[in-house]
Amino acid sequence: GSGKSTLLQIIARTLKPSAGEVFTDGKIGALLELGSGFNPEFTGKENVYLNGKILGLSQEEICEKYDLIHSFSGIGDFIEQPVRTYSSGMIVRLAFSVIAHTDPDILIIDEALAVGDARFQSKCFSFLESFKEKGKTLLFVSHDINSIARLCHSAILLHKGKMLSRGVTKNVINEYSKIISEDKN
């Protein structure tokens, strides 16, 4: 209700703003909604190729990266099954794997990591930390304070469609915690 997902969709250019402009510099990869861009009737493998094309990779690039994508996802032989048979965790694994291997300059993730199991989350965090070390931009939306503290050096707090706080992650988390405790009373 605060506008987080809408803002991310505007930045990723999957939604047009009703007013204003967004400027970005570099290739954007976005993991916004569970399974968005996947055809449920296609196999995981077919969806890797479809999603890779949607994300701007050539057929040759997808072929070169396919084994890495498949391996990173950890879904094994399920890659040959229709995505409609996947659990939500398997969908996130495959979607994250594809996005991670498109080599974006800006990576947008909206709550997606909350679905994966602990081992896959750990693999994703390692990837994201390495991604940031390369000087790339991570735009991460979550209610998980620990994940935000681990991944972000600055943060923005949105509440009821307004930006309430912006700055050092620890300070923004403190503001968020105050709002949460006030809402409980």
Secondary structure by P-SEA (a helix, b strand, c coil): ccaaaaaaaaaaccccccccccccccbbbbbccccccccccccaaaaaaaaaaaacccaaaaaaaaaaaaaaaccccccccccccccaaaaaaaaaaaaaaccccbbbbccccccccaaaaaaaaaaaaaaaaaccccccccccaaaaaaccccccccccccccccccaaaaaaaaaaaaaaaac
